[in-house]
Amino acid sequence: MKKLHSRKMVAVFALALSSGAAMAADLPHYKAPPPPPPPMWTGFYVGLNAGGTWGNSNAVWTTSAPIFALGGGAATTLLAASSALGASAVSPGKTSGFIGGGQIGYNWQFYNSFVAGVEADIQGVAASNSNTTAGTAVGAFPFIGAAEVLVTGIAASKRLDYIGTVRGRLGWLFTPTLLVYGTGGLAYGGVSVSTGITQFNNDCAQFPGACLAPAAFSSGAFSDTRVGWTAGGGLEWMFWPNWSAKVEYLYYDLGNVSYSAGVLATGGDTLFAGAIAAAVVMQSHTRFNGNIVRAGVNYHFNWGAPPVVAKF
């Protein structure tokens, strides 16, 4: 009897164990979520870029004012005024060219879809602006029916030698591999501009043997590094592990430049032949601002990031 009771107890215990195992098998299983992958955009990067630039303000303005008229009489006063008029002009032109250089920066990806960072770059510029403006001012003086004829030539050259920026960037990930961003900050560049003026006093048409006045020359130049600001935006695509390509637009403004173009001393031809009859002082000014469109490629030192599969 005791053996039968023991056998029944063992059978009941075995049945309970098998039922518990079956119930445990039917319960849902919960797994801890995997840790999020490290942000693929966070880290340092370096790269190269190339593109084009064109200026917004290409003209060089030259203005002149009389500072001397021989004897102060009406004839020389009119000669000085005509000299100043002829030596005042706008030299139009077009500045455009190829740029190329490199950049270095750091990105920080946060809230999954936002990227902030800072970037510094510098580019050489293969561009220049050279142009010539010629003007003629005529003054008629009561001297045996002769007219003092002033012919003026103005040559201006303007050039941006290099340009660089230090900018902040803030963008949004349209997809995990495509960044849309805005950017702005400091711009700097090497600029040079010059003005050369030549003026002739000539009435040989009336008196062929009276061309005695030598040509008057004057010039001035400015060359320095200018500092201003820049702003723009672009797209950057992570097309391969650690590699991205970008296209970018920037507007830059390095400010206004003014410089002396010297003093132009005009001699007399028929009237006051061979003497300095009038003198004018000249000032030139221009502005260095423009646009940059470029493409580039970056290598990202984000070793902890997972492999990137480019998708749109």
Buried (B, 14 or more C-beta within 10 A) or exposed (E): EEEEEEEEEEEEEEEEEEEEEEEEEEEEEEEEEEEEEEBBBBBEBEBBBEBBBBBEBBBBBBBBEBBBBBEEEEBBBBBBBBBBBBBBBBBEBEBBBEBBBBBBBBBEBEEEEBBBBBBBBBBBBEBBBEBEBEBEBEBBBEBEEBBBBBBBBBBBBBBBBBBBBBBBBEBEBEEBBBBBBBBBBBBBBBBBBBBBBBBBBBBEEEBEEBBBBEEBEBBBBBEEEBEBBBBBBBBBBBEBBBBBBBBBBBBBBBEEBEBBBBBBBBBBBBBBBEEBBBBBBBBBBBBBBBBBBBEBBBBBEBEEBEEBEBEE
